[in-house]
């Protein structure tokens, strides 16, 4: 459905950006605000405390080079998923299909490469193309038909998960091309290439959200669609792009996962759904409180896995991960809402 005509010129969205940039801003009082600093960097302070605590409790296993290399290298897939998710969240859309998209991405690249003999390069390209197509399907149902994204992506994600089990006969596919496995597992300065891919994604998304008109438009649409329409923004196109980006990035994370472990489990993506949301919302409480942001998400991903790793080394195995991620999600959403309210009052 096209956006209703507002009578504004087509380039009024750019005019809004230019006007916002050129408008005089009131002088701000330069004063140290301990509460603001604690709000922005509190999670990093707690992260340091957690590291020190577990280092004291488990000095022989926790504060080791191998442990920290493992922590940073093994969470690259989750980091990439969370980055794609915050694009959709910034635009005001909830994508519950990212776990299934990630799992299906791993399955599809393995199914094409191992079961059907496709060269790994073509298998990867076909998988990424599928991710874009899946995102377009979500966007069509949400934007054109008008079904809420929460309902749509819950349904399409469940459907996609069933297809993954169907084409694999519920069996894990191993024997993925060594080209992908060796590339994903190659180490630079003790960390795998997958970690640097995630770090690059953080930098790119940070720049996009902070320094480009597209980033400002995503935020504007997420904060108020009707106001954004009146400002001349192509709200529907932005929503479509956000949902496509979320699905495509999740599918790419599945390719990374397949390369990292050298196999594809048809149910392997679902356990990543809760951690991705927990990381995105916890990241909203750091660096730029009240807003989804790339660096906050980066910190949240590794803060959470540090705490889980420490608890597992203390003997809390199995249930601790769900408790930690679930509790963190609830706390993060609450603090994120409080931060947004405080920011709204100040402005």
Secondary structure as UniProt FT lines:
FT   TURN            10..11
FT   HELIX           12..22
FT   HELIX           34..57
FT   TURN            58..62
FT   HELIX           65..74
FT   HELIX           76..90
FT   TURN            91..92
FT   TURN            96..97
FT   HELIX           98..110
FT   HELIX           111..115
FT   HELIX           120..139
FT   HELIX           140..145
FT   HELIX           149..168
FT   TURN            169..170
FT   STRAND          173..174
FT   HELIX           178..185
FT   STRAND          187..188
FT   TURN            189..190
FT   STRAND          191..192
FT   HELIX           193..211
FT   HELIX           213..223
FT   HELIX           225..230
FT   TURN            231..232
FT   HELIX           235..261
FT   STRAND          263..264
FT   TURN            266..271
FT   HELIX           272..283
FT   TURN            284..285
FT   TURN            289..290
FT   HELIX           294..313
FT   TURN            314..315
FT   HELIX           320..346
//
